Amino acid sequence: NSSESHNCAKSILTSDRLQIVVTLSVFFNETWEAANCANCLKNSSEGLSNSTVEFLDLFNKSLTCFEHNLQGQTIYLSPNNYTEVCKNCNETYKMLNDLYNNLQRMNRQGGESGHSAHLCIDVEDAMNITRKLWSRTFNCSVPCSDTVPVIAVSSFILFLPIVFYLSSFLHSKQKKRILILPKRIQSNASLVNIQEKYS
């Protein structure tokens, strides 16, 4: 009976003591929301969004590049010497990183999926894996271009107190203190001497 279909579904779902179907449904819905899975899909949820497909394609290219540059060389490489990987995969990694940053920026404004906040968990995990491989495993960190100016300014600021105290010491006039005895004390002392002579 169509009028009783809702009650029928409710009685089937809650027929057992644990209500396992309801519990699993709530769990999967919460997991879907927490992982922001909708952010990887198109508005109508027909499939992956174009940006997600592009990102996953570039992610696979990066991993392939890493594997290709490690083949046959891992025996000879020391744990911290992956210069071939860093040199040959730098362009692919930069493209992936730039695309991820653009996706984050787009996603804050609504993006393709129409949902805001975080990117979906697949994209975030893929980028975390790539960054961990790039920086920790292969040690391919690029030196920051602002390092030299920061060190120069810091050194200048730290050196200022030394310059200040040194210049104030050199330019100040050091006066020697001369003790001047008052005349009364001298005259009293001479009176005592005179009295001692006559006594």
C-alpha positions in Angstrom: 0.0 0.0 0.0 1.6 3.3 -1.1 0.1 5.3 1.7 1.8 3.0 4.3 5.1 2.8 2.5 6.8 5.2 4.9 5.7 3.2 7.9 6.7 0.0 6.1 10.3 1.3 5.4 10.6 2.5 9.0 9.5 -0.8 10.4 12.0 -2.7 8.2 14.9 -0.3 9.0 14.3 -0.4 12.8 13.2 -4.1 13.0 16.4 -5.3 14.8 17.6 -4.3 18.2 20.8 -2.6 17.0 19.1 -0.9 14.0 22.2 -1.8 12.0 20.9 -0.3 8.7 20.2 3.0 10.3 23.5 3.0 12.1 25.4 2.3 8.9 23.5 4.9 7.0 24.3 7.6 9.5 28.0 6.5 9.6 28.3 6.7 5.8 26.5 10.0 5.6 28.7 11.5 8.3 31.9 10.1 6.6 30.8 11.6 3.2 30.2 15.0 4.8 33.4 15.0 6.9 35.5 14.0 3.9 33.9 16.7 1.7 33.4 14.1 -1.0 30.8 16.3 -2.8 33.6 18.8 -3.5 35.2 16.4 -6.0 31.9 16.0 -8.0 30.0 18.2 -10.4 27.0 20.1 -9.2 24.6 17.3 -10.3 26.9 14.6 -8.9 27.1 12.9 -12.3 30.8 12.4 -12.0 34.2 13.9 -11.0 34.6 17.6 -11.7 37.0 18.7 -14.5 39.4 20.2 -12.0 39.5 16.9 -9.9 40.2 14.9 -13.1 43.0 17.3 -14.1 44.5 17.2 -10.6 44.4 13.4 -10.3 46.0 13.1 -13.8 48.8 15.4 -12.8 49.2 13.5 -9.5 49.6 10.2 -11.4 52.2 11.9 -13.7 54.2 13.1 -10.7 54.2 9.6 -9.1 55.2 8.1 -12.5 58.1 10.7 -12.7 59.3 9.8 -9.2 59.2 6.1 -10.0 60.9 6.5 -13.4 63.8 8.5 -12.0 64.3 6.0 -9.2 64.4 2.8 -11.3 67.8 1.2 -11.3 69.4 4.0 -9.2 68.1 3.1 -5.7 71.0 0.8 -5.1 73.6 3.5 -5.7 71.8 6.4 -4.1 72.4 7.3 -0.5 69.3 8.0 1.5 69.6 11.8 1.0 70.8 12.0 -2.6 67.9 12.1 -5.0 69.2 14.9 -7.2 67.9 13.2 -10.4 64.3 13.1 -9.0 64.5 16.7 -7.8 65.9 17.9 -11.2 63.7 15.9 -13.6 60.4 16.1 -11.7 60.6 19.7 -10.5 58.4 21.0 -13.3 55.7 18.4 -12.8 55.7 18.9 -9.0 55.4 22.7 -9.4 52.5 22.3 -11.8 50.7 20.0 -9.4 51.4 22.3 -6.4 50.2 25.4 -8.4 47.0 23.5 -9.4 46.3 22.5 -5.9 46.7 26.1 -4.6 44.4 27.3 -7.4 41.8 24.6 -6.5 42.0 25.7 -2.8 41.4 29.3 -3.9 38.5 28.4 -6.2 37.0 26.1 -3.6 36.8 29.0 -1.0 34.7 30.9 -3.6 32.3 28.0 -4.3 34.2 26.1 -7.0 32.7 23.7 -9.6 30.9 21.6 -7.1 29.0 24.5 -5.6 30.2 23.6 -2.1 32.6 25.8 -0.2 35.2 25.0 2.6 37.8 22.2 2.1 38.7 20.2 -0.9 37.6 16.6 -1.0 39.7 14.1 1.0 41.1 12.4 -2.2 42.7 15.6 -3.5 44.0 16.6 -0.1 45.5 13.2 0.6 47.1 13.0 -2.8 48.8 16.4 -2.3 49.9 15.4 1.2 51.5 12.2 -0.1 53.3 14.1 -2.9 54.6 16.9 -0.6 55.8 14.3 1.9 57.7 12.4 -0.8 59.1 15.6 -2.3 60.3 17.2 0.9 61.0 14.4 3.4 61.8 11.4 1.3 63.6 13.0 -1.7 64.7 16.2 0.3 63.9 18.4 -2.7 63.2 21.6 -0.8 63.8 24.7 -2.8 65.7 27.4 -0.9 63.7 30.5 -0.1 64.6 33.5 -2.2 64.0 35.9 0.7 66.7 34.3 2.9 69.5 36.7 2.2 67.5 39.9 2.8 66.1 38.5 6.0 69.5 37.6 7.3 70.9 41.0 6.4 68.1 42.9 8.1 68.3 40.7 11.2 72.1 41.2 11.5 71.7 44.9 11.1 69.1 45.1 13.9 71.2 42.9 16.2 74.3 45.0 15.5 72.5 48.4 16.3 72.8 48.2 20.1 76.6 47.5 19.9 77.1 50.5 17.6 74.9 52.7 19.9 76.8 51.9 23.1 80.2 52.0 21.4 79.6 55.4 19.9 78.2 56.8 23.1 81.3 55.6 25.0 83.7 57.1 22.4 81.9 60.5 22.2 81.3 61.1 25.8 83.8 63.2 27.8 85.4 61.4 30.6 86.1 63.8 33.4 88.4 63.0 36.2 87.0 63.8 39.7 89.1 66.2 41.7 88.5 66.3 45.4 88.5 69.8 46.8 88.7 70.1 50.5 86.7 72.9 52.1 88.7 75.8 53.6 87.2 75.5 57.1 88.4 72.0 57.5 91.9 73.1 56.5 91.9 76.1 58.8 90.6 73.9 61.7 93.4 71.4 61.0 96.0 74.2 61.0 94.6 75.6 64.3 95.0 72.2 65.9 98.6 72.0 64.6 99.4 75.4 66.0 97.9 74.6 69.4 99.9 71.3 69.5 103.1 73.3 68.8 102.5 75.7 71.7 101.3 73.1 74.2 
